[in-house]
Amino acid sequence: MIFQSVPAQMNAQLIRQFFSPRMLIAFLMGFACGMPLLLTSTLLQAWMTDQGVDLATIGLYSLVGLPYTVKFLWAPIFDRFTLPFLGRRRGWLLVVQLLLILALAGLGMTDPGQTPWLVALAALFVTLFSASQDIVVDAYRREDLTDNQLGLGSSLYVNGYRLGMLLAGSGGLILADHISFDRVYLLMAASLLLGVAVTLFCREPPLTRGTPRTFREAIVEPFIDYFSRDRALWLLLFILLYKIGDQMASTLTTPFYLSLGFSKTQIGTLAKLFGFWSTIVGGLLGGAILFRIGIVRSLWLFGILQAVGILSFMVLAFIGYSLPGLVVAIVVEQLTSGMGTSAYVAYMASLTNKRFTATQYALLSSCMGIPRVIVAAPAGWLADQVGWPLFFLGCAVAAVPGLLMLPLVARQYRQDTQ
């Protein structure tokens, strides 16, 4: 009877945590962070295409996303200074959210066909304030949640992020068929008022370790603090490698589906429907498992499942054109990828010192994006040379080095949390 009551107690505790205000805040903040991302990429590209802008110019506009990859450069500002209202995190969050709303409204008032340089400037401001919002929200989540809440909170944040992306990307394109793009951007800017409301009504995380008192403490010490720990470089290498196979496979899924004979409508419908919900379920399931077995064991389990999920593409390559096969491949890969991302994000948050949360998490999340950029370039050439089955087998094998580093990661995690 005693052993039977333990799972019941765990389940009750999980349900209480899942429906707690902190988890709702994590989800809603994720939504606010995910929305702006596609407004300066997918939706903006559609608007520019609609206005007759040439493809070369549209391609150059991808550079406006640069702030997302170098956000660690100004992250120390949010650790160093506390505004005179709402506290260290909520004060900055309110400011960058209001600036982001104004930047989005300004972007909607531009004309891609007549003043492309003004569109680029407005889009750059959007990504700058959006990346700043990411910095502060990541720091808030790390400081607001306890260590055993990080996994579930991170999974809900990721799911909120994806829901925001879906509304901005798919929802924005659907709206653009019925109203003008400038009104779409105004509606998207207005929807971010939800994030402002969350900021105003959520609590300020407790300040447990003080704040940096000088710019040297804010800029230099976060890096000294991180790299002075044992195996610091190895942990960074693990962050680079853990999802590299998954990222490598995902860069070419659309060309892969097309090469098998699936139509763009089939790909769009099935990928959006089954892919999105599989990722959501994977994130929620991953958060629940994280809560029960902890970060390190989840990294093991989800890392193995990610590699298996990639192999579903290899099986589809052998099968060829098959709608049921496509659905299974999408569901398996997105489900396991969502679970892996939950553990991955929670682990990165656990590495940060709460005194320098904004700067250290910005550094780690920037490293997280490096493999996506590096592997995207040679992936197409490699698939062309070896064929799809061997390409996806190689992506699964690329997950192995990250898994082999997990014993070292586990030892360091236990040492840091003692």
Secondary structure per residue as TSV (DSSP state, phi and psi in degrees):
chain	resnum	aa	ss	phi	psi
A	1	M	-	360.0	-38.4
A	2	I	H	-61.8	-46.1
A	3	F	H	-67.5	-32.2
A	4	Q	H	-70.4	-28.4
A	5	S	H	-77.7	-22.2
A	6	V	H	-63.0	-51.1
A	7	P	H	-60.2	-37.4
A	8	A	H	-63.1	-41.5
A	9	Q	H	-65.2	-40.5
A	10	M	H	-62.1	-43.9
A	11	N	H	-64.1	-41.7
A	12	A	H	-63.8	-40.7
A	13	Q	H	-65.4	-40.6
A	14	L	H	-61.6	-44.2
A	15	I	H	-63.8	-41.1
A	16	R	H	-62.4	-43.1
A	17	Q	H	-66.2	-41.8
A	18	F	H	-59.9	-39.0
A	19	F	T	-99.2	16.9
A	20	S	S	-79.3	156.6
A	21	P	H	-57.5	-35.7
A	22	R	H	-61.7	-39.8
A	23	M	H	-70.8	-37.3
A	24	L	H	-62.6	-41.3
A	25	I	H	-63.6	-43.0
A	26	A	H	-59.4	-42.4
A	27	F	H	-65.4	-47.4
A	28	L	H	-68.0	-36.0
A	29	M	H	-66.9	-36.2
A	30	G	H	-61.6	-41.7
A	31	F	H	-59.1	-45.8
A	32	A	H	-64.3	-32.3
A	33	C	H	-79.4	-32.2
A	34	G	H	-77.3	-28.4
A	35	M	H	-60.2	-48.3
A	36	P	H	-68.2	-20.5
A	37	L	H	-57.1	-50.7
A	38	L	H	-82.6	-10.1
A	39	L	H	-71.6	-20.4
A	40	T	T	-108.1	8.8
A	41	S	T	-128.9	-86.0
A	42	T	H	-57.8	-53.3
A	43	L	H	-68.6	-39.6
A	44	L	H	-65.4	-39.5
A	45	Q	H	-61.5	-41.0
A	46	A	H	-64.0	-41.0
A	47	W	H	-63.7	-44.4
A	48	M	H	-66.2	-39.2
A	49	T	H	-62.4	-42.0
A	50	D	H	-62.8	-29.2
A	51	Q	T	-90.5	2.8
A	52	G	T	83.0	17.5
A	53	V	-	-71.5	138.4
A	54	D	-	-71.2	157.3
A	55	L	H	-63.1	-35.2
A	56	A	H	-61.6	-43.2
A	57	T	H	-66.7	-42.6
A	58	I	H	-59.5	-41.0
A	59	G	H	-61.2	-38.8
A	60	L	H	-65.2	-25.7
A	61	Y	G	-68.4	-11.7
A	62	S	G	-63.6	-19.8
A	63	L	G	-67.5	-18.7
A	64	V	G	-67.7	-14.3
A	65	G	G	-81.6	2.3
A	66	L	H	-56.0	-38.7
A	67	P	H	-55.2	-28.6
A	68	Y	H	-65.9	-28.6
A	69	T	H	-93.2	-15.4
A	70	V	S	-121.2	23.6
A	71	K	G	-65.2	-18.3
A	72	F	G	-65.7	-16.3
A	73	L	G	-67.9	-35.5
A	74	W	T	-111.3	1.9
A	75	A	H	-57.3	-34.2
A	76	P	H	-56.8	-25.0
A	77	I	H	-59.4	-39.7
A	78	F	H	-75.7	-19.9
A	79	D	H	-85.3	-35.3
A	80	R	H	-75.3	-44.5
A	81	F	-	-108.8	143.5
A	82	T	-	-117.8	122.8
A	83	L	-	-71.9	157.3
A	84	P	S	-78.2	19.2
A	85	F	S	-148.6	145.4
A	86	L	S	67.2	-5.4
A	87	G	-	99.6	178.5
A	88	R	H	-62.4	-43.8
A	89	R	H	-92.9	-47.6
A	90	R	H	-68.1	-33.5
A	91	G	H	-61.1	-51.6
A	92	W	H	-64.4	-37.9
A	93	L	H	-62.9	-42.4
A	94	L	H	-63.0	-42.9
A	95	V	H	-63.1	-49.9
A	96	V	H	-69.2	-30.6
A	97	Q	H	-67.9	-42.1
A	98	L	H	-66.4	-40.3
A	99	L	H	-65.0	-37.4
A	100	L	H	-64.4	-42.7
A	101	I	H	-61.4	-43.9
A	102	L	H	-64.3	-39.7
A	103	A	H	-65.7	-40.4
A	104	L	H	-65.0	-42.8
A	105	A	H	-62.8	-39.5
A	106	G	H	-64.4	-39.8
A	107	L	H	-61.5	-39.4
A	108	G	H	-65.7	-21.8
A	109	M	T	-88.8	-3.4
A	110	T	S	-83.6	174.6
A	111	D	-	-131.6	102.9
A	112	P	T	-58.7	-31.1
A	113	G	T	-75.4	-30.4
A	114	Q	T	-103.2	-39.6
A	115	T	-	-130.9	69.7
A	116	P	H	-62.0	-30.1
A	117	W	H	-67.0	-34.9
A	118	L	H	-71.1	-35.2
A	119	V	H	-60.9	-45.4
A	120	A	H	-61.5	-42.7
A	121	L	H	-64.3	-45.4
A	122	A	H	-64.4	-41.9
A	123	A	H	-63.9	-36.5
A	124	L	H	-64.0	-40.5
A	125	F	H	-64.4	-38.6
A	126	V	H	-60.5	-48.5
A	127	T	H	-67.9	-34.0
A	128	L	H	-62.5	-48.6
A	129	F	H	-74.3	-31.3
A	130	S	H	-66.4	-44.3
A	131	A	H	-63.7	-36.4
A	132	S	H	-65.6	-40.1
A	133	Q	H	-61.2	-41.3
A	134	D	H	-58.1	-43.8
A	135	I	H	-58.6	-50.3
A	136	V	H	-70.1	-39.7
A	137	V	H	-65.3	-41.3
A	138	D	H	-60.8	-42.4
A	139	A	H	-66.2	-42.3
A	140	Y	H	-59.5	-46.3
A	141	R	H	-63.1	-41.3
A	142	R	H	-64.2	-38.6
A	143	E	H	-84.1	-25.6
A	144	D	H	-83.4	-32.8
A	145	L	S	-95.9	143.4
A	146	T	-	-74.6	168.3
A	147	D	G	-59.3	-38.7
A	148	N	G	-80.0	-8.1
A	149	Q	G	-95.2	-12.5
A	150	L	H	-59.9	-41.5
A	151	G	H	-62.8	-51.9
A	152	L	H	-66.0	-42.2
A	153	G	H	-63.5	-39.3
A	154	S	H	-66.3	-39.0
A	155	S	H	-66.1	-39.7
A	156	L	H	-68.8	-37.1
A	157	Y	H	-60.9	-46.7
A	158	V	H	-62.0	-41.2
A	159	N	H	-66.6	-40.4
A	160	G	H	-61.8	-39.2
A	161	Y	H	-59.9	-44.6
A	162	R	H	-68.9	-35.7
A	163	L	H	-64.9	-40.0
A	164	G	H	-62.5	-41.6
A	165	M	H	-62.7	-40.5
A	166	L	H	-64.0	-43.1
A	167	L	I	-63.7	-43.3
A	168	A	I	-71.9	-41.5
A	169	G	I	-79.0	-72.9
A	170	S	I	-65.6	-46.3
A	171	G	I	-62.6	-41.2
A	172	G	H	-64.0	-41.2
A	173	L	H	-66.2	-39.6
A	174	I	H	-64.2	-44.3
A	175	L	H	-61.8	-36.3
A	176	A	H	-66.3	-16.3
A	177	D	T	-77.9	-13.7
A	178	H	T	-119.3	-28.5
A	179	I	S	-133.1	167.5
A	180	S	-	-70.3	156.7
A	181	F	H	-62.3	-35.6
A	182	D	H	-63.3	-36.0
A	183	R	H	-72.3	-33.3
A	184	V	H	-59.3	-45.7
A	185	Y	H	-66.1	-36.1
A	186	L	H	-66.0	-39.5
A	187	L	H	-64.7	-41.8
A	188	M	H	-65.0	-39.3
A	189	A	H	-63.0	-42.0
A	190	A	H	-64.8	-34.6
A	191	S	H	-66.0	-22.3
A	192	L	T	-74.8	-6.9
A	193	L	H	-63.1	-22.1
A	194	L	H	-60.0	-42.5
A	195	G	H	-63.3	-38.1
A	196	V	H	-62.7	-43.1
A	197	A	H	-62.1	-41.2
A	198	V	H	-61.7	-43.1
A	199	T	H	-61.8	-41.1
A	200	L	H	-69.1	-32.1
A	201	F	H	-103.9	-12.5
A	202	C	S	-78.7	167.0
A	203	R	-	-89.1	155.1
A	204	E	-	-81.7	130.3
A	205	P	-	-61.1	145.4
A	206	P	-	-64.4	140.5
A	207	L	-	-93.4	100.1
A	208	T	-	-93.6	-24.3
A	209	R	S	-127.1	18.8
A	210	G	-	76.4	175.6
A	211	T	-	-120.2	156.3
A	212	P	-	-60.4	138.5
A	213	R	-	-97.3	-16.9
A	214	T	S	-133.8	167.1
A	215	F	H	-66.4	-31.3
A	216	R	H	-63.3	-42.9
A	217	E	H	-64.2	-34.2
A	218	A	H	-79.2	-31.9
A	219	I	H	-99.0	-46.9
A	220	V	T	-85.8	-45.6
A	221	E	H	-64.6	-32.6
A	222	P	H	-58.8	-37.5
A	223	F	H	-75.7	-38.6
A	224	I	H	-63.2	-44.3
A	225	D	H	-60.3	-44.6
A	226	Y	H	-68.9	-49.3
A	227	F	H	-78.1	-7.4
A	228	S	T	-83.6	-12.1
A	229	R	S	-75.7	158.0
A	230	D	T	-63.0	140.6
A	231	R	T	57.7	31.7
A	232	A	H	-60.4	-44.3
A	233	L	H	-68.0	-35.6
A	234	W	H	-65.1	-37.1
A	235	L	H	-67.8	-37.5
A	236	L	H	-64.0	-40.9
A	237	L	H	-62.3	-38.6
A	238	F	H	-61.9	-42.8
A	239	I	H	-61.0	-37.2
A	240	L	H	-68.4	-33.3
A	241	L	H	-97.7	-23.3
A	242	Y	T	-59.3	-40.2
A	243	K	T	-112.6	16.6
A	244	I	H	-65.0	-37.1
A	245	G	H	-66.0	-43.8
A	246	D	H	-62.4	-42.9
A	247	Q	H	-66.9	-38.8
A	248	M	H	-64.2	-42.3
A	249	A	H	-67.8	-39.3
A	250	S	H	-72.6	-17.4
A	251	T	T	-68.7	-22.8
A	252	L	T	-122.9	19.9
A	253	T	H	-63.8	-41.2
A	254	T	H	-64.9	-49.3
A	255	P	H	-58.6	-35.4
A	256	F	H	-63.5	-48.3
A	257	Y	H	-60.5	-43.4
A	258	L	H	-63.3	-38.7
A	259	S	H	-66.2	-22.7
A	260	L	T	-86.0	-4.7
A	261	G	T	101.5	4.9
A	262	F	-	-74.1	142.5
A	263	S	-	-79.0	162.2
A	264	K	H	-63.2	-35.2
A	265	T	H	-65.0	-43.8
A	266	Q	H	-62.1	-44.4
A	267	I	H	-63.2	-48.8
A	268	G	H	-61.8	-44.1
A	269	T	H	-67.8	-51.1
A	270	L	H	-70.7	-40.9
A	271	A	I	-65.5	-42.7
A	272	K	I	-68.7	-46.2
A	273	L	I	-69.7	-60.3
A	274	F	I	-77.5	-37.8
A	275	G	I	-64.9	-47.7
A	276	F	H	-62.0	-51.0
A	277	W	H	-69.3	-30.4
A	278	S	H	-66.4	-38.8
A	279	T	H	-66.8	-40.7
A	280	I	H	-61.7	-48.8
A	281	V	H	-62.8	-41.6
A	282	G	H	-60.2	-41.4
A	283	G	H	-65.1	-43.7
A	284	L	H	-66.6	-43.9
A	285	L	H	-64.3	-40.8
A	286	G	H	-61.5	-42.2
A	287	G	H	-63.5	-39.7
A	288	A	H	-65.3	-43.1
A	289	I	H	-67.0	-40.6
A	290	L	H	-56.5	-42.9
A	291	F	H	-62.4	-32.5
A	292	R	H	-89.1	-37.2
A	293	I	H	-113.9	-5.7
A	294	G	-	90.5	170.5
A	295	I	H	-70.1	-48.6
A	296	V	H	-64.8	-48.2
A	297	R	H	-65.0	-31.8
A	298	S	H	-67.4	-38.5
A	299	L	H	-60.0	-40.4
A	300	W	H	-62.4	-55.3
A	301	L	H	-61.5	-49.1
A	302	F	H	-72.0	-31.5
A	303	G	H	-63.8	-42.2
A	304	I	H	-66.2	-43.3
A	305	L	H	-64.4	-35.8
A	306	Q	H	-59.4	-45.3
A	307	A	H	-62.7	-41.7
A	308	V	H	-64.0	-39.0
A	309	G	H	-61.7	-37.9
A	310	I	H	-62.7	-35.8
A	311	L	H	-65.1	-18.9
A	312	S	H	-63.7	-30.6
A	313	F	H	-68.7	-37.9
A	314	M	H	-63.3	-41.7
A	315	V	H	-62.1	-42.7
A	316	L	H	-63.1	-35.8
A	317	A	H	-62.8	-36.2
A	318	F	H	-73.1	-38.8
A	319	I	H	-69.0	-41.9
A	320	G	-	88.6	-152.3
A	321	Y	S	-64.5	115.1
A	322	S	-	-161.7	113.7
A	323	L	H	-62.6	-43.7
A	324	P	H	-60.9	-38.6
A	325	G	H	-63.8	-38.8
A	326	L	H	-64.3	-43.9
A	327	V	H	-61.2	-46.2
A	328	V	H	-62.1	-44.6
A	329	A	H	-61.8	-44.7
A	330	I	H	-64.0	-46.4
A	331	V	H	-63.1	-47.7
A	332	V	H	-64.0	-46.4
A	333	E	H	-67.3	-45.0
A	334	Q	H	-70.3	-35.3
A	335	L	H	-62.8	-49.7
A	336	T	H	-70.1	-35.1
A	337	S	H	-65.3	-40.9
A	338	G	H	-62.8	-38.8
A	339	M	H	-66.4	-44.5
A	340	G	H	-62.3	-39.0
A	341	T	H	-64.6	-37.2
A	342	S	H	-59.2	-48.9
A	343	A	H	-67.2	-39.1
A	344	Y	H	-61.8	-49.4
A	345	V	H	-66.4	-41.3
A	346	A	H	-63.3	-40.7
A	347	Y	H	-64.2	-43.9
A	348	M	H	-59.6	-42.6
A	349	A	H	-62.0	-36.2
A	350	S	H	-68.2	-19.8
A	351	L	T	-78.0	-14.6
A	352	T	S	-85.2	148.7
A	353	N	-	-87.0	127.2
A	354	K	G	-62.9	-16.7
A	355	R	G	-73.2	-29.5
A	356	F	G	-124.1	36.6
A	357	T	H	-55.8	-48.4
A	358	A	H	-60.3	-47.3
A	359	T	H	-69.6	-48.2
A	360	Q	H	-66.9	-40.9
A	361	Y	H	-68.6	-36.2
A	362	A	H	-62.1	-39.9
A	363	L	H	-63.1	-48.2
A	364	L	H	-66.3	-41.7
A	365	S	H	-69.8	-28.4
A	366	S	H	-66.6	-40.7
A	367	C	H	-62.5	-34.4
A	368	M	H	-59.6	-33.2
A	369	G	H	-84.1	-12.8
A	370	I	H	-62.2	-47.5
A	371	P	H	-58.5	-35.1
A	372	R	H	-61.0	-38.0
A	373	V	H	-74.8	-41.4
A	374	I	H	-69.1	-44.9
A	375	V	H	-78.6	-17.8
A	376	A	H	-67.3	-34.2
A	377	A	H	-66.5	-52.6
A	378	P	H	-87.0	-6.1
A	379	A	H	-61.3	-44.2
A	380	G	H	-63.1	-43.3
A	381	W	H	-62.7	-42.0
A	382	L	H	-64.6	-44.0
A	383	A	H	-63.0	-36.7
A	384	D	H	-67.9	-33.1
A	385	Q	H	-78.0	-41.1
A	386	V	H	-106.7	-13.3
A	387	G	-	90.0	160.5
A	388	W	H	-63.3	-45.3
A	389	P	H	-58.0	-47.4
A	390	L	H	-69.7	-32.5
A	391	F	H	-60.7	-49.1
A	392	F	H	-71.5	-29.5
A	393	L	H	-63.1	-42.3
A	394	G	H	-62.5	-37.5
A	395	C	H	-63.3	-40.1
A	396	A	H	-65.4	-41.6
A	397	V	H	-65.3	-32.4
A	398	A	H	-64.0	-18.1
A	399	A	T	-77.5	-16.7
A	400	V	H	-65.1	-45.4
A	401	P	H	-56.0	-39.2
A	402	G	H	-63.5	-40.3
A	403	L	H	-65.9	-37.6
A	404	L	H	-66.0	-22.0
A	405	M	T	-84.5	-7.9
A	406	L	H	-63.5	-35.4
A	407	P	H	-58.1	-41.0
A	408	L	H	-65.8	-43.8
A	409	V	H	-60.4	-41.7
A	410	A	H	-63.5	-43.8
A	411	R	H	-61.5	-44.5
A	412	Q	H	-68.5	-36.6
A	413	Y	H	-63.1	-44.1
A	414	R	H	-63.9	-38.5
A	415	Q	H	-65.6	-41.5
A	416	D	H	-72.0	-27.3
A	417	T	H	-97.1	-0.5
A	418	Q	-	-75.5	360.0
